[in-house]
Amino acid sequence: MTQIPLLRETPWGLMSVADAHVHFFSHRFFESLAAQTAGWSLQEIAAKLGASLPPEQPEALAAAWIQELDRHGVARASLIASVPGDEASVEAAVRAHPHRFFAYAMANPRTWDAARFSSIHAVCLFPAMHAYSLHEDFVRPVFEWAEQNRRAVFVHSAC
């Protein structure tokens, strides 16, 4: 495996390059879509999205992402579990490659359960998808959890 230097020359000078927004479309992600789409196989869903079906083991998908990161000279990346309930996929990727990945996970504050996010580095909120405002009272526990646990909150904006 290629070793990415911590610092590399960029248009802004010598620095480490990290990607803060990688959707980790795991096998479980495709299973979640299939559960919402009557009669379609996982392969059909992947084809409709113009993607290939990822391996069942998230560690194998993480290894493929490392090859892509290496190819583009990116030292680290934040992997987002793109559907609520897929935290285990990014957690497995981070356990396999802790020096390359951060674990992010999509959360719906209407059904917030802090225990699900104990090993997640950042919670991703998507107000447009889940139809709420960040100013609603039920969102407050997410930010309180983040502050108490020194975690980040990533707000995915549709604008």
N, C-alpha and C positions, 0 to 999 in steps of 0.2 A: 504494500500500500504506500502511496506517495505521501511524504511528510510535507505538509504545507507550512511554509515559514510563518512565524508569528507576525512578522512585518513584511509588507511588500510595497513596491513603488506604485502609487496611484496618481491620478491627476491632482490630488490634494496633498501629495507628499507621501512619506513613508508611514504606513499604517496597516493594522490588521483589518481585514475585511470580513464582516459578518452579515448574514441575511436575516432580517428580523421578521420575515413573513413567508414561511414555506408551508403550504397546506399539505399535510401528510395524509394523502388519500390511501389509507390502509385497506386491507381486505375487509375489515369490519365496516369501514365507510361504505364500501360497495354493498355489503350485506344490509346495511341500514337503508340504502336506496332501494334495494330489491324488496325489502319488507313493505315499502310504500308503493311499489309498482307491481300490480297483479300480472302474473304471467310472463314476466321478463326474467331471463337468466342473468347471472352476474356478468357473463361474457357479453350479452346483448347490451346491458347497461354500460359497460366499459366502452363498447364500440360506439354507442350513441354519444358518449362524452368525448370520443376521439382519444381514448386512453387504452392502455393495456391493463388487464387485471393484475394487481400486484400479488406477490406471494402471500400465503396465509400467515407466515411468521413476520412480524413487524421488524425483527432484527435484519432479515434479508432485504426488506425495503430500505431500511436505514443504510445498509451497505451500498445499495444502488445510489442512494442520495450522496453518500460520501464520494463515490466516483464522480458524480456530477459536480459536487463542490470542488473537488481536486481539479477537475478539468477547467473550471472557471476561476481557480485561485481564491476560493472563499474558505476562510479558516473555520468558521462556525455558522450554525443556523438555528433559528427558532422553528421547531416543528409544531404545527398547530393540528390538534385533533379537531377535525372540522365538523363533527357532529357530536352533540352531547352524548356522553356515555362511552366515548372512544378514548378515554384518558389512558387506558392500559397500553394502547399501541404506541403512543409517544413516550410513555414511561419506559417501555421495553427498549425502544430505540436509544433513549438516554442512558439506560443502564448498560447497554452494549457499547456505547461510544460517548461517555460523559464529557470528554474534552472537545467534542465536536458539536453537540446538540444541547439546546434548551427545550424543555417540555412546556408547551402552551396547550390549553384546552378550551374549547367552546363551552360556554355556560349560559344557561337561561336563568336569570335572577328570579324569575317567577317560581322556579323549582330548585332554588339554591340549596345545596347540601355540601357544606364546607369539608366534610370528611372525605368526599370523593377527590379532593384536590390537594391532599397533603404533600404529595411529591411533585406537584406542578409548579413551574417557575412563574407562570403568568396565566391569568384567566382572560379569555377573549369574550367580550360582549359584542353582540350584534343587534342593536336596538331595532333596526329596520326589519330584520328577519323575525324577531320575536315580538314585535309591535309594542314597544314601551319607550318611555323617555328616561334618560339617565337621572332625572330629577324625582322620579317616583320613589316613595318610601321603601318599597321592597328591594330596591337596588342597593340601598345603604349597607346591608350586611356584607355584600361582596367587597366593597371598598374598605370596610372595617377589617374584614379578614385579611385583605392584602396588606393593610398597614400593620396589623398585629404580627403577621408572619413574614414581613419584609419581602412581599411578592409584588409583581406588577399586574396592572389591569390594562389590557389592550382593547381599545374600543374600535371595532371595525365599522367604519362609516360608509354609508351608501351614497354619500354626496360626492 
